[in-house]
Amino acid sequence: MSRDLLEAERKHLSNLLEAIQRCVFFLHESESKHLWPIDGAQLAGRKKDVALFESLAAINERFAKLQDTLAAAMRHSALLMGEPTDSFLRVLALFEKLGVIDSTSDWQRSRAARNLAAHDYETDYDDIAEHFNALHELTAMLYAAARRLTDTCSQTLQIQPVSADFSTEFARITAQWGTRIG
């Protein structure tokens, strides 16, 4: 019975790791449709461009989804490592120590940007551009965390994504961050 529970927990993490790879792939594809940085005047000039604003909405959604999935996978992998998970700050501290994230404050900054997107309905195009430029800048941190978490789970828990469907693209997108296990 307990072996089945452990296997179910390992399978859940494996599914989360694949979800992370999928999130990275789709966020990268959405971001690649734009020239960065985005300019507020350009957004104002294209205020009725449905394709542009649908693409930006996809970036918002995919950034949030990647961060949420990373958080769930970090908490779950900490649990499987036998580490305390009662507070997400403790989980972040663990993964900062392991080198998965560079700093807890970077994570919290990206979380604040993600939350702002979910709850702010800005109409000033300079502010909108600033928001998307901030997400774009923070995306690299999420990609690095995704790569390092995947590597950490593979090396310390022997758990990989449930399938290799997005592995090639994920490896290409995140190659510059590689393994950095503390």
Secondary structure, 3 states (H helix, E strand, C coil): CHHHHHHHHHHHHHHHHHHHHHHHHHHHHHHCCCCCCCCHHHHHHCCCCHHHHHHHHHHHHHHHHHHHHHHHHHHHHHHHCCCCCCCHHHHHHHHHHCCCCCCHHHHHHHHHHHHHHHHCCCCCHHHHHHHHHHHHHHHHHHHHHHHHHHHHHHHHHCCCCCCCCCHHHHHHHHCCCCCCCC
